Amino acid sequence: MVDVDEQGRPEPPLTADETGTVLGFLDYQRATLAWKCAGLDAVGLSVTVGPSAMSLGGLLKHLAHVEDSWFSRWLHGRDRQPPWNAVDWTADPGWAWHSAAQDTPEQLLELWQDTVARSRALVAQALAEGGLDQPARRTWPDGRTPSLRWILLHMIEEYARHNGHADLLRESVDGRTGE
């Protein structure tokens, strides 16, 4: 049984094995982002803080891109899929951040949710094929290859860092705070 907190987030398991614990913490971080973005319209998802151009909508699109990049491209060696394959990332490395303002809240949430669902399936496939030690199919320029364990822990780090941003952004939209 999964314990769910008052915000609807699945609590990471207290007594799971390594894989269950790591996946539990990643799902908790994903659910935190969903909580911070819940119920906002396009204006709310476009709000920025201070001199930063970061917005909650931009976070959704950026994290969808990061999920797809690590689990589809790096882990499984797949080519970029829409919408990522139509972007000149060299000319516009911040595309996911600023293009989010042109998307509806429904489009942003659907993109992120679909990408997370695909990532979960790709992780399950990799776990079945080789567990947490499963190496990525793509290598870094120096020839080293991250393991699935490294990628999952990196994703937890990525979400945790950006969820701190999401706290500030959500508070600036409507004063809603929490964790």
PASEBA-1860 file (N, C-alpha, C; in nm, 3 decimals):
! residues 179
1> MVDVDEQG> 0.084/-0.118/0.000/0.000/0.000/0.000/0.088/0.124/0.000 ~ 0.054/0.221/-0.081/0.128/0.346/-0.091/0.063/0.449/0.000 ~ 0.143/0.510/0.087/0.092/0.619/0.169/0.095/0.747/0.087 ~ -0.013/0.823/0.095/-0.025/0.948/0.021/-0.041/1.061/0.121 ~ 0.035/1.170/0.102/0.027/1.282/0.196/-0.094/1.371/0.164 ~ -0.110/1.475/0.243/-0.227/1.563/0.229/-0.229/1.638/0.095 ~ -0.119/1.641/0.023/-0.113/1.706/-0.108/-0.134/1.606/-0.222 ~ -0.156/1.480/-0.188/-0.177/1.377/-0.289/-0.048/1.315/-0.341
9> RPEPPLTA> 0.063/1.341/-0.273/0.193/1.287/-0.316/0.218/1.151/-0.253 ~ 0.269/1.055/-0.332/0.303/0.925/-0.274/0.429/0.938/-0.189 ~ 0.419/0.898/-0.063/0.536/0.902/0.025/0.636/0.795/-0.020 ~ 0.764/0.829/-0.023/0.864/0.725/-0.055/0.855/0.612/0.048 ~ 0.868/0.489/0.005/0.854/0.376/0.098/0.965/0.376/0.204 ~ 0.928/0.338/0.325/1.025/0.335/0.435/1.110/0.209/0.436 ~ 1.060/0.100/0.377/1.130/-0.027/0.389/1.149/-0.099/0.256 ~ 1.153/-0.028/0.147/1.169/-0.091/0.016/1.316/-0.124/-0.011
17> DETGTVLG> 1.339/-0.201/-0.116/1.476/-0.226/-0.160/1.529/-0.100/-0.229 ~ 1.651/-0.106/-0.279/1.712/0.013/-0.340/1.630/0.067/-0.457 ~ 1.587/-0.021/-0.545/1.510/0.024/-0.661/1.379/0.089/-0.618 ~ 1.306/0.026/-0.529/1.179/0.081/-0.482/1.197/0.215/-0.411 ~ 1.306/0.228/-0.336/1.332/0.353/-0.265/1.365/0.465/-0.363 ~ 1.452/0.438/-0.457/1.491/0.540/-0.555/1.370/0.582/-0.639 ~ 1.293/0.485/-0.689/1.174/0.519/-0.768/1.071/0.592/-0.684 ~ 1.059/0.557/-0.556/0.966/0.624/-0.467/1.001/0.771/-0.448
25> FLDYQRAT> 1.131/0.800/-0.431/1.172/0.939/-0.416/1.154/1.017/-0.545 ~ 1.179/0.955/-0.661/1.158/1.025/-0.788/1.010/1.056/-0.807 ~ 0.923/0.960/-0.779/0.779/0.986/-0.792/0.731/1.093/-0.695 ~ 0.787/1.098/-0.576/0.753/1.202/-0.479/0.791/1.340/-0.534 ~ 0.908/1.351/-0.593/0.952/1.480/-0.649/0.865/1.518/-0.769 ~ 0.831/1.421/-0.853/0.741/1.450/-0.965/0.606/1.501/-0.914 ~ 0.553/1.435/-0.811/0.423/1.474/-0.756/0.430/1.612/-0.691 ~ 0.545/1.649/-0.638/0.561/1.783/-0.580/0.548/1.889/-0.688
33> LAWKCAGL> 0.610/1.866/-0.804/0.596/1.961/-0.914/0.450/1.970/-0.958 ~ 0.383/1.857/-0.969/0.241/1.858/-1.009/0.159/1.938/-0.909 ~ 0.186/1.922/-0.781/0.115/1.997/-0.677/0.138/2.146/-0.692 ~ 0.261/2.187/-0.717/0.293/2.330/-0.728/0.227/2.393/-0.852 ~ 0.199/2.313/-0.954/0.139/2.366/-1.077/-0.012/2.346/-1.083 ~ -0.068/2.274/-0.990/-0.211/2.237/-0.995/-0.302/2.359/-0.992 ~ -0.401/2.356/-1.078/-0.507/2.456/-1.077/-0.472/2.592/-1.132 ~ -0.357/2.606/-1.192/-0.317/2.737/-1.245/-0.357/2.753/-1.390
41> DAVGLSVT> -0.393/2.874/-1.428/-0.423/2.905/-1.567/-0.294/2.948/-1.637 ~ -0.306/2.990/-1.761/-0.189/3.030/-1.840/-0.114/3.146/-1.775 ~ -0.186/3.240/-1.719/-0.121/3.353/-1.653/-0.040/3.304/-1.534 ~ -0.099/3.220/-1.452/-0.030/3.167/-1.336/0.093/3.087/-1.372 ~ 0.084/3.007/-1.479/0.198/2.926/-1.522/0.307/3.009/-1.588 ~ 0.278/3.135/-1.621/0.376/3.222/-1.686/0.443/3.321/-1.591 ~ 0.400/3.327/-1.466/0.456/3.422/-1.369/0.603/3.392/-1.345 ~ 0.683/3.498/-1.337/0.824/3.487/-1.306/0.851/3.560/-1.174
49> VGPSAMSL> 0.971/3.539/-1.120/1.010/3.603/-0.995/1.139/3.680/-1.019 ~ 1.139/3.806/-0.976/1.261/3.886/-0.987/1.312/3.894/-1.130 ~ 1.443/3.892/-1.147/1.501/3.906/-1.281/1.497/3.776/-1.362 ~ 1.454/3.667/-1.302/1.453/3.538/-1.371/1.338/3.529/-1.470 ~ 1.359/3.459/-1.579/1.253/3.432/-1.677/1.187/3.297/-1.650 ~ 1.228/3.228/-1.543/1.175/3.097/-1.510/1.028/3.109/-1.467 ~ 0.945/3.016/-1.517/0.804/3.011/-1.481/0.767/2.866/-1.452 ~ 0.652/2.847/-1.389/0.605/2.710/-1.364/0.578/2.636/-1.494
57> GGLLKHLA> 0.522/2.704/-1.593/0.502/2.642/-1.724/0.635/2.603/-1.786 ~ 0.734/2.691/-1.774/0.868/2.659/-1.823/0.927/2.540/-1.751 ~ 0.902/2.529/-1.621/0.951/2.413/-1.546/0.887/2.284/-1.597 ~ 0.757/2.287/-1.622/0.691/2.167/-1.675/0.752/2.124/-1.807 ~ 0.772/2.219/-1.896/0.826/2.185/-2.028/0.973/2.144/-2.019 ~ 1.050/2.216/-1.937/1.192/2.181/-1.919/1.205/2.040/-1.861 ~ 1.126/2.008/-1.758/1.139/1.877/-1.696/1.086/1.766/-1.787 ~ 0.989/1.796/-1.871/0.947/1.698/-1.972/1.064/1.670/-2.067
65> HVEDSWFS> 1.134/1.775/-2.106/1.250/1.758/-2.194/1.361/1.678/-2.125 ~ 1.387/1.711/-1.999/1.492/1.640/-1.925/1.455/1.492/-1.909 ~ 1.330/1.463/-1.874/1.284/1.323/-1.863/1.308/1.249/-1.995 ~ 1.263/1.310/-2.104/1.277/1.245/-2.235/1.423/1.227/-2.272 ~ 1.503/1.328/-2.244/1.645/1.321/-2.278/1.715/1.207/-2.204 ~ 1.694/1.199/-2.074/1.765/1.096/-1.997/1.710/0.957/-2.018 ~ 1.580/0.939/-2.019/1.526/0.803/-2.024/1.509/0.750/-2.166 ~ 1.475/0.835/-2.259/1.459/0.789/-2.397/1.590/0.796/-2.475
73> RWLHGRDR> 1.650/0.913/-2.477/1.773/0.932/-2.556/1.895/0.866/-2.493 ~ 1.925/0.901/-2.368/2.048/0.847/-2.307/2.033/0.700/-2.271 ~ 1.933/0.666/-2.192/1.921/0.529/-2.144/1.893/0.430/-2.255 ~ 1.802/0.464/-2.345/1.762/0.370/-2.450/1.818/0.402/-2.588 ~ 1.891/0.512/-2.603/1.955/0.543/-2.730/1.862/0.584/-2.841 ~ 1.744/0.630/-2.809/1.646/0.667/-2.911/1.671/0.809/-2.962 ~ 1.623/0.836/-3.083/1.630/0.970/-3.139/1.527/1.059/-3.072 ~ 1.548/1.189/-3.083/1.452/1.285/-3.028/1.319/1.269/-3.100
81> QPPWNAVD> 1.210/1.281/-3.021/1.074/1.275/-3.072/1.012/1.413/-3.061 ~ 0.897/1.436/-3.127/0.828/1.564/-3.114/0.795/1.593/-2.968 ~ 0.802/1.716/-2.926/0.838/1.835/-3.002/0.989/1.861/-3.005 ~ 1.066/1.780/-2.937/1.209/1.805/-2.917/1.289/1.794/-3.047 ~ 1.244/1.716/-3.143/1.319/1.696/-3.266/1.308/1.813/-3.364 ~ 1.218/1.906/-3.338/1.200/2.021/-3.428/1.275/2.145/-3.379 ~ 1.355/2.131/-3.274/1.423/2.244/-3.213/1.571/2.242/-3.250 ~ 1.623/2.359/-3.284/1.767/2.375/-3.304/1.826/2.408/-3.167
89> WTADPGWA> 1.866/2.307/-3.092/1.911/2.323/-2.954/2.041/2.402/-2.946 ~ 2.122/2.399/-3.050/2.245/2.477/-3.050/2.213/2.626/-3.059 ~ 2.118/2.661/-3.145/2.080/2.801/-3.162/1.992/2.851/-3.047 ~ 1.914/2.763/-2.986/1.820/2.805/-2.883/1.816/2.703/-2.768 ~ 1.921/2.698/-2.687/1.926/2.599/-2.579/1.819/2.620/-2.471 ~ 1.760/2.739/-2.463/1.656/2.767/-2.365/1.515/2.754/-2.420 ~ 1.500/2.689/-2.534/1.371/2.680/-2.601/1.260/2.629/-2.509 ~ 1.284/2.523/-2.435/1.179/2.465/-2.350/1.131/2.566/-2.248
97> WHSAAQDT> 1.221/2.649/-2.199/1.184/2.748/-2.097/1.094/2.857/-2.154 ~ 1.135/2.919/-2.263/1.059/3.036/-2.312/0.942/2.998/-2.402 ~ 0.947/2.883/-2.468/0.836/2.846/-2.557/0.711/2.803/-2.479 ~ 0.727/2.773/-2.350/0.613/2.731/-2.269/0.505/2.838/-2.263 ~ 0.542/2.964/-2.275/0.444/3.073/-2.268/0.346/3.067/-2.386 ~ 0.381/2.996/-2.493/0.294/2.983/-2.610/0.201/2.863/-2.600 ~ 0.218/2.782/-2.497/0.136/2.661/-2.479/0.027/2.686/-2.375 ~ -0.083/2.615/-2.388/-0.189/2.624/-2.288/-0.149/2.541/-2.166
105> PEQLLELW> -0.210/2.569/-2.051/-0.184/2.486/-1.934/-0.211/2.338/-1.963 ~ -0.318/2.311/-2.037/-0.351/2.172/-2.069/-0.241/2.107/-2.153 ~ -0.188/2.180/-2.251/-0.080/2.126/-2.334/0.045/2.099/-2.251 ~ 0.079/2.192/-2.163/0.199/2.174/-2.080/0.184/2.054/-1.987 ~ 0.070/2.045/-1.921/0.049/1.932/-1.829/0.045/1.799/-1.904 ~ -0.019/1.798/-2.020/-0.026/1.675/-2.099/0.113/1.633/-2.146 ~ 0.192/1.729/-2.194/0.328/1.699/-2.238/0.409/1.639/-2.124 ~ 0.404/1.702/-2.007/0.481/1.655/-1.893/0.430/1.519/-1.845
113> QDTVARSR> 0.297/1.504/-1.830/0.241/1.377/-1.782/0.269/1.262/-1.879 ~ 0.255/1.287/-2.009/0.283/1.182/-2.109/0.431/1.143/-2.105 ~ 0.517/1.241/-2.089/0.661/1.213/-2.084/0.696/1.134/-1.959 ~ 0.638/1.169/-1.845/0.662/1.095/-1.722/0.613/0.950/-1.737 ~ 0.497/0.931/-1.795/0.444/0.795/-1.816/0.538/0.714/-1.905 ~ 0.586/0.775/-2.012/0.680/0.708/-2.102/0.811/0.676/-2.027 ~ 0.857/0.771/-1.946/0.980/0.748/-1.869/0.964/0.631/-1.774 ~ 0.850/0.622/-1.707/0.827/0.510/-1.616/0.834/0.377/-1.690
121> ALVAQALA> 0.775/0.372/-1.809/0.778/0.248/-1.888/0.921/0.216/-1.932 ~ 0.996/0.317/-1.971/1.135/0.295/-2.013/1.223/0.250/-1.898 ~ 1.200/0.304/-1.779/1.274/0.261/-1.660/1.240/0.116/-1.628 ~ 1.112/0.081/-1.632/1.071/-0.057/-1.605/1.137/-0.153/-1.703 ~ 1.144/-0.114/-1.829/1.209/-0.197/-1.930/1.358/-0.214/-1.897 ~ 1.425/-0.106/-1.863/1.568/-0.113/-1.831/1.592/-0.196/-1.705 ~ 1.505/-0.183/-1.606/1.520/-0.263/-1.484/1.506/-0.412/-1.516 ~ 1.412/-0.446/-1.604/1.393/-0.586/-1.642/1.513/-0.640/-1.720
129> EGGLDQPA> 1.578/-0.552/-1.794/1.692/-0.595/-1.877/1.824/-0.600/-1.801 ~ 1.840/-0.519/-1.695/1.970/-0.518/-1.630/1.976/-0.453/-1.494 ~ 1.862/-0.419/-1.436/1.861/-0.359/-1.303/1.924/-0.221/-1.300 ~ 1.953/-0.175/-1.181/2.007/-0.041/-1.163/2.146/-0.024/-1.224 ~ 2.215/-0.134/-1.243/2.348/-0.127/-1.304/2.343/-0.118/-1.457 ~ 2.223/-0.127/-1.513/2.206/-0.119/-1.659/2.274/0.008/-1.711 ~ 2.369/-0.005/-1.804/2.433/0.116/-1.858/2.346/0.184/-1.962 ~ 2.360/0.314/-1.973/2.292/0.389/-2.079/2.348/0.345/-2.213
137> RRTWPDGR> 2.269/0.361/-2.316/2.316/0.325/-2.450/2.403/0.434/-2.511 ~ 2.384/0.558/-2.467/2.467/0.668/-2.515/2.580/0.689/-2.414 ~ 2.691/0.736/-2.465/2.805/0.764/-2.378/2.836/0.912/-2.379 ~ 2.906/0.956/-2.274/2.954/1.092/-2.270/3.069/1.108/-2.368 ~ 3.106/1.230/-2.404/3.215/1.251/-2.499/3.346/1.181/-2.460 ~ 3.369/1.165/-2.330/3.493/1.100/-2.286/3.482/0.948/-2.284 ~ 3.368/0.893/-2.328/3.350/0.749/-2.338/3.286/0.683/-2.217 ~ 3.272/0.756/-2.108/3.207/0.698/-1.989/3.057/0.688/-2.013
145> TPSLRWIL> 2.995/0.594/-1.940/2.852/0.569/-1.956/2.786/0.569/-1.820 ~ 2.685/0.653/-1.799/2.615/0.649/-1.671/2.525/0.525/-1.661 ~ 2.505/0.478/-1.540/2.414/0.365/-1.516/2.273/0.418/-1.494 ~ 2.176/0.327/-1.498/2.038/0.364/-1.466/2.032/0.422/-1.325 ~ 2.106/0.367/-1.231/2.110/0.419/-1.094/2.150/0.566/-1.095 ~ 2.256/0.600/-1.169/2.305/0.738/-1.177/2.197/0.828/-1.237 ~ 2.134/0.782/-1.345/2.032/0.863/-1.412/1.914/0.888/-1.319 ~ 1.869/0.786/-1.247/1.756/0.804/-1.155/1.791/0.902/-1.043
153> LHMIEEYA> 1.909/0.889/-0.987/1.949/0.980/-0.880/1.968/1.122/-0.934 ~ 2.017/1.133/-1.055/2.028/1.266/-1.118/1.891/1.328/-1.137 ~ 1.792/1.248/-1.176/1.657/1.300/-1.194/1.597/1.346/-1.062 ~ 1.623/1.274/-0.954/1.577/1.318/-0.822/1.639/1.453/-0.791 ~ 1.768/1.466/-0.816/1.838/1.593/-0.794/1.776/1.705/-0.879 ~ 1.749/1.676/-1.004/1.693/1.776/-1.096/1.556/1.824/-1.048 ~ 1.471/1.730/-1.012/1.338/1.768/-0.962/1.348/1.844/-0.830 ~ 1.431/1.796/-0.738/1.441/1.861/-0.607/1.488/2.005/-0.621
161> RHNGHADL> 1.585/2.027/-0.707/1.636/2.162/-0.729/1.526/2.252/-0.786 ~ 1.457/2.202/-0.888/1.354/2.284/-0.951/1.228/2.296/-0.866 ~ 1.202/2.200/-0.779/1.087/2.214/-0.690/1.108/2.328/-0.591 ~ 1.233/2.357/-0.557/1.260/2.477/-0.477/1.222/2.603/-0.552 ~ 1.253/2.605/-0.682/1.210/2.718/-0.765/1.057/2.724/-0.770 ~ 0.994/2.607/-0.784/0.848/2.601/-0.795/0.782/2.657/-0.668 ~ 0.843/2.633/-0.553/0.788/2.690/-0.428/0.779/2.842/-0.437 ~ 0.888/2.904/-0.480/0.891/3.051/-0.490/0.795/3.102/-0.597
169> LRESVDGR> 0.791/3.034/-0.710/0.703/3.077/-0.818/0.557/3.066/-0.778 ~ 0.519/2.956/-0.718/0.378/2.938/-0.679/0.338/3.041/-0.574 ~ 0.426/3.067/-0.479/0.395/3.167/-0.377/0.373/3.304/-0.440 ~ 0.450/3.336/-0.544/0.434/3.465/-0.609/0.306/3.474/-0.690 ~ 0.251/3.361/-0.731/0.126/3.360/-0.809/0.007/3.389/-0.720 ~ -0.007/3.311/-0.614/-0.129/3.323/-0.533/-0.105/3.309/-0.383 ~ 0.020/3.316/-0.341/0.051/3.311/-0.199/0.051/3.170/-0.141 ~ 0.021/3.071/-0.224/0.015/2.933/-0.176/0.156/2.883/-0.143
177> TGE> 0.173/2.835/-0.022/0.303/2.785/0.021/0.289/2.643/0.074 ~ 0.399/2.585/0.102/0.402/2.450/0.159/0.532/2.383/0.121 ~ 0.591/2.320/0.217/0.719/2.251/0.200/0.808/2.324/0.104
END
